[in-house]
Amino acid sequence: MTTKLWRTLLLIVVLIPYLFGSPNQAAAAADIVNPNQTYTYELMTDNIRQLAQAYPELIEYKSIGTTLYGRDIWAVRLGTGDANVLINASHHAREWLTTSLVMNMIDDYAQLYANDDSLNGRNLQTLLKNSSIWFVPMVNPDGVTLQQKGASAFPAEVRSSLIAMNGKSTDFSRWKANAQGIDLNRQYPAEWDSILYNSGYPGYKNYKGTEPLQTNETKALVKFTEEIDPEIGIAYHSSGRILYWHFHTLEENLERDRSIMSQIENLTGYTPVKPTANPSGGGYTDWFIQALGRPGLTPEIGRYGGENSLPLSEFPSIWKENRAVGIVAAEKGFELWQKRVPVETKNTDLILMAPVAVYTKPDSRYPLNASLTAQPLKSDARIGNWFRVETWVGKSWVHVKHPITGKIEEKETKLTLTGKTAMHREPREGSAIVAELSPQSVTAFEQLGNWYHIHTWLGDVWIQIQQPK
């Protein structure tokens, strides 16, 4: 074979990944969510798992609680940034097109991220390295299932009581409440005592329950909100193309919240609801604004649809209006986080387990086009998971999604494993488990707290031992 032919073949081999992409990239680029159908709890659950599998570095998910009938309330994280924003949907059963909307957002944003694309002038990779968008796509999975499938989707022993709560009708198309007949968006501790138009009994809508946070769903969402501490909360509802944004908002927060509301108004074309002196409370964003003192918005998607779910024919216009809402929320959330969270001056021993990019500021919009390899570092300042370190170009910043701190000691330690022991690639809680060791004696060559570094047939791994023997 001639030298010229060899060079031609080599060039083709080198160019193939660039011309055609890897199989994983191609799979990740395809649509996973199809919003043009009745979007069920089961379909959503499958799509969440598929999205996490397609974009493992970008998407993670977990159950934040279960309903009375055992359905998981899923939370999905999109992004790796420190600033959190929270978008939820389907507090009300018949409003499940809001779930279709936010699931389509997750899919769309992930594809834009994978392709290093922008939306409304905002680069998704830059944005989602600064912020994480948390979605709770279906707050009320029992209610949605009842509205879509009827009482037959529930245990036989409760079907008659469900039908009784629905005015003895087997047609649940108007249903808003959860499967206990409690309206979840009248369950939050924000002037709950004075909620207007309470029905006084379980039914398809408007019953506020006997006390705030009586339901599994609202307890889970409040606990989760407090856990992730989001800068902005958005609760999607339908219908009417209006935008709630104010609930006894403090004077010092009015300009901030009005500015964010105006951006969402300009994107969606939705009409802002004017603040009133005595609004009816109990809603999620009512509580969010009062409890956290941060911007909370409730967009009501679609033209007014009466007492039924919105038709699928509404989705294209709803998507056009709302596609960039999550992106704007993430951008504004990062700005608010930067103002709220101070830089902490503190000496820290930081251990890099993998290469990281270097930035001039704790902000992914300011890259240095350089990286640091896995190594121990000294950090003298921190904000969130950003660390300031000394580099060859002076003080710079790195972002570590799962920081590992401390000093690794080089010391030989003999250990007796009395039970099955998980092997990890990194010495931290929640890190990936590669395999398990059966009971045996091993010798570690490094130690970090109660983590021990050992040689195995899979390479060097870390094991966690509470009390070495």
Residue pairs with C-beta under 8 A, 6 or more apart in sequence:
20 26
21 29
25 114
27 54
28 54
28 55
28 110
28 111
28 114
29 111
29 114
29 115
31 107
31 111
32 47
32 50
32 51
32 54
32 107
33 47
33 51
33 100
33 103
33 104
33 106
33 107
35 97
35 100
35 101
35 103
35 104
35 312
35 315
35 319
36 312
36 315
37 43
37 312
38 96
38 148
38 312
39 96
39 97
39 99
39 100
39 103
40 144
40 145
40 148
40 149
41 71
41 138
41 141
41 144
41 145
44 74
44 99
44 103
44 137
44 138
45 72
45 74
47 103
47 107
48 61
48 74
48 76
48 103
48 137
49 61
51 59
51 76
51 106
51 107
51 110
52 59
52 60
52 61
52 76
54 110
55 110
55 113
55 114
57 80
58 78
58 79
58 80
58 110
58 113
58 114
58 128
59 76
59 77
59 78
59 106
59 110
60 76
60 77
61 74
61 75
61 76
61 77
62 74
62 75
63 72
63 73
63 74
63 75
64 73
64 74
64 75
64 136
64 220
64 221
64 223
64 224
65 72
65 73
65 216
65 217
65 219
65 220
65 221
65 223
65 224
66 72
66 73
66 216
67 73
67 140
67 141
67 142
67 178
67 179
67 216
67 217
68 142
68 178
68 179
68 180
68 215
68 216
69 142
69 154
69 155
69 179
71 141
71 142
71 145
72 141
73 136
73 138
73 139
73 141
73 216
73 217
73 220
73 221
74 136
74 137
74 138
75 134
75 135
75 136
75 224
76 106
76 134
76 135
76 136
76 137
77 132
77 133
77 134
77 135
78 106
78 109
78 110
78 128
78 132
78 133
78 134
78 135
79 127
79 128
79 129
79 131
79 132
79 133
79 330
80 128
80 129
80 132
80 399
80 401
81 127
81 128
81 129
81 130
81 131
81 132
81 330
81 334
81 364
82 130
82 131
82 132
82 337
82 341
82 383
82 384
82 385
82 386
83 130
83 131
83 132
83 231
83 330
83 333
83 334
83 336
83 337
83 338
83 384
84 131
84 132
84 133
84 134
84 228
84 229
84 230
84 231
84 333
84 337
85 131
85 132
85 133
85 134
85 230
85 231
85 232
85 233
85 234
85 326
85 329
85 330
85 332
85 333
86 134
86 135
86 136
86 225
86 228
86 230
86 232
86 233
86 234
87 102
87 105
87 133
87 134
87 135
87 136
87 233
87 234
87 235
87 236
87 325
87 326
87 329
88 102
88 135
88 136
88 137
88 139
88 221
88 233
88 234
88 235
88 236
88 284
89 95
89 98
89 99
89 101
89 102
89 135
89 136
89 137
89 138
89 139
89 235
89 236
90 96
90 98
90 99
90 137
90 138
90 139
90 140
90 141
90 143
90 144
90 236
91 139
91 140
91 184
91 185
91 235
91 237
91 284
92 140
92 143
92 176
92 177
92 183
92 184
92 185
92 205
92 237
92 238
93 140
93 143
93 144
93 146
93 147
93 172
93 175
93 176
93 177
93 178
94 147
94 173
94 174
94 175
94 176
94 307
94 308
94 309
95 176
95 236
95 237
95 238
95 239
95 309
95 310
96 138
96 144
96 147
96 148
96 309
97 238
97 301
97 302
97 309
97 310
97 312
97 314
97 315
97 318
98 236
98 237
98 238
98 301
99 137
99 138
99 144
100 315
101 236
101 301
101 315
101 318
101 319
101 322
102 135
102 137
102 236
102 326
103 135
103 137
104 319
105 135
105 322
105 323
105 325
105 326
106 135
106 137
108 323
109 119
109 124
109 128
109 133
109 326
109 327
111 117
112 118
112 119
112 124
113 124
113 125
113 128
116 123
116 124
116 125
117 123
117 124
118 124
119 323
119 324
119 327
120 267
120 324
120 327
120 328
122 327
122 331
124 327
125 364
126 364
126 365
127 327
127 330
127 331
127 334
127 364
128 330
129 364
129 399
130 330
130 334
130 363
130 364
130 365
131 330
131 331
131 333
131 334
131 337
132 330
133 326
133 329
133 330
134 228
134 230
136 221
136 224
138 144
139 184
139 217
139 221
140 178
140 184
140 217
142 178
142 179
143 175
143 176
143 177
143 178
143 179
143 184
145 153
145 154
145 179
146 153
146 154
146 162
146 172
146 175
146 179
147 172
147 173
147 175
147 309
150 170
150 171
150 172
151 158
151 159
151 162
151 163
151 170
151 172
152 159
154 162
154 179
158 179
162 172
162 179
163 169
163 170
165 181
165 202
165 203
165 204
166 172
166 175
166 203
166 204
167 203
167 204
172 204
173 308
173 309
174 204
174 205
174 307
174 308
175 204
175 205
176 183
176 204
176 205
176 206
177 183
177 184
177 202
177 203
177 204
177 205
177 207
178 184
178 215
178 217
180 202
180 215
181 201
181 202
181 203
181 204
181 207
182 202
182 207
182 208
182 209
182 214
182 215
183 205
183 206
183 207
183 208
183 209
184 215
184 217
184 218
185 235
185 237
185 282
185 283
185 284
186 192
186 195
186 198
186 206
186 207
186 208
186 209
186 282
186 283
187 208
187 209
187 212
187 213
187 214
187 215
187 217
187 218
187 282
188 212
188 213
188 218
188 222
188 281
188 282
188 283
188 284
188 286
188 287
189 212
189 213
189 287
189 291
190 247
190 281
190 282
190 283
190 286
190 287
190 289
190 290
190 291
191 279
191 280
191 281
191 282
191 286
192 208
192 211
192 212
192 281
192 282
194 278
194 280
194 281
195 208
195 280
195 281
195 282
196 280
197 206
197 280
198 206
198 207
198 208
199 205
199 206
199 207
200 207
201 207
208 282
209 215
212 218
212 282
213 219
213 222
218 284
221 284
222 287
225 233
225 288
225 292
229 292
230 292
230 294
230 333
231 294
231 295
231 332
231 333
231 334
231 336
231 337
231 340
232 260
232 294
232 295
232 296
232 297
232 329
232 332
232 333
232 336
233 284
233 285
233 288
233 292
233 294
233 295
233 296
233 297
234 285
234 296
234 297
234 298
234 299
234 325
234 326
234 329
235 283
235 284
235 285
235 288
235 296
235 297
235 298
236 298
236 299
236 301
237 298
237 299
237 300
237 301
238 300
238 301
238 302
238 305
238 309
238 310
239 300
239 301
239 302
239 303
239 304
239 305
239 310
240 300
240 302
240 303
240 304
241 268
241 269
241 270
241 271
241 300
241 301
241 302
241 303
241 321
242 270
242 271
242 272
242 273
242 299
242 300
243 261
243 264
243 265
243 268
243 270
243 271
243 272
243 273
243 297
243 298
243 299
243 300
244 273
244 283
244 285
244 297
244 298
244 300
245 257
245 258
245 260
245 261
245 264
245 272
245 273
245 295
245 296
245 297
245 298
246 257
246 273
246 275
246 279
246 289
247 279
247 281
247 283
247 285
247 286
247 289
247 290
247 296
248 279
248 289
248 290
249 257
249 275
249 289
250 293
253 293
253 294
253 295
256 295
256 336
257 289
257 295
260 295
260 297
260 332
261 272
261 295
261 297
263 328
263 332
264 270
264 297
264 299
264 325
264 328
265 271
265 272
267 321
267 322
267 324
267 325
267 328
268 299
268 321
268 322
268 325
269 321
270 299
270 300
270 321
279 286
281 287
283 298
284 296
284 298
285 296
285 297
285 298
286 296
288 294
288 296
289 295
289 296
294 336
295 332
295 336
299 322
299 325
301 310
301 314
301 318
301 321
301 322
302 310
302 314
302 318
303 314
305 311
305 314
310 318
334 363
337 384
338 363
341 383
341 384
342 383
343 362
343 381
343 382
343 383
344 381
344 382
344 383
345 380
345 381
346 379
346 380
346 381
346 382
347 378
347 379
347 380
348 378
348 379
348 380
348 382
348 387
348 405
349 376
349 377
349 378
349 379
349 405
349 406
349 407
350 376
350 377
350 378
350 379
350 387
350 389
350 400
350 403
350 404
350 405
351 376
351 377
351 404
351 405
351 406
351 408
351 448
352 372
352 373
352 374
352 375
352 376
352 377
352 398
352 400
353 374
353 404
353 425
353 426
354 374
355 371
355 372
355 373
355 374
356 371
356 372
356 398
356 399
356 400
357 367
357 368
357 370
357 371
357 398
357 399
358 367
358 368
358 370
358 371
358 372
358 391
358 393
358 396
358 397
358 398
359 366
359 367
359 368
359 396
359 397
359 398
359 399
360 366
360 367
360 368
360 396
360 397
361 397
362 383
362 384
362 386
362 388
362 397
362 399
364 399
368 393
368 396
370 391
370 393
372 389
372 391
372 398
376 407
376 408
377 387
377 389
377 390
377 398
378 389
378 390
379 387
379 388
379 389
380 388
380 389
380 390
380 395
381 387
381 388
382 388
385 399
385 400
385 401
385 403
386 397
386 398
386 399
387 397
387 398
387 399
387 400
387 403
388 395
388 396
388 397
389 395
389 396
389 397
389 398
390 396
402 426
402 428
402 430
402 431
404 426
404 427
404 428
404 448
406 448
406 449
407 448
408 446
408 447
408 448
408 453
409 446
409 447
409 448
410 445
410 446
411 444
411 445
411 446
411 447
412 443
412 444
412 445
413 443
413 444
413 447
413 452
413 468
414 441
414 442
414 443
414 444
415 441
415 442
415 443
415 444
415 452
415 454
415 463
415 465
415 468
415 469
416 440
416 441
416 468
416 469
417 437
417 438
417 439
417 440
417 441
417 442
417 463
417 465
418 439
418 469
419 439
420 436
420 437
420 438
420 439
421 436
421 437
421 463
421 464
421 465
422 433
422 436
422 463
422 464
423 433
423 434
423 435
423 436
423 437
423 456
423 458
423 461
423 462
423 463
424 431
424 432
424 433
424 434
424 451
424 461
424 462
424 463
424 464
425 431
425 432
425 434
425 461
425 462
426 432
426 462
427 448
427 449
427 451
427 453
427 462
427 464
428 451
431 462
434 458
434 461
435 458
435 461
437 456
437 463
442 454
442 463
443 454
444 452
444 453
444 454
444 463
445 453
445 454
445 455
446 452
446 453
447 453
448 462
450 464
450 465
450 466
451 462
451 463
451 464
451 465
452 462
452 463
452 464
452 465
452 468
453 460
453 461
453 462
454 460
454 461
454 462
454 463
